[in-house]
Amino acid sequence: MGYVLRVRFAAFFAGAAVASAGGFYFLHKDYKVAHQSMSQQMNDLYKSLDGRISTLEHLKEVEAVKPVEGAE
């Protein structure tokens, strides 16, 4: 009876180890996908903000040049 119990315990712990490894793999994969998504969102936000700042700087330059042209 002791041998059968040891075999069952060994099978149980082997299955638990495999399930744990699979769970960690899926969690790691989910973490990578979430990190990539957040990184992409931040890059898109940065590009949008950079474009807005460039547009405002360009408008400021145009406004600064207009009074000089009108004075001539």
Secondary structure, 3 states (H helix, E strand, C coil): CHHHHHHHHHHHHHHHHHHHHHHHHHHHHHHHHHHHHHHHHHHHHHHHHHHHHHHHHHHHHHHHHHHHHHHC
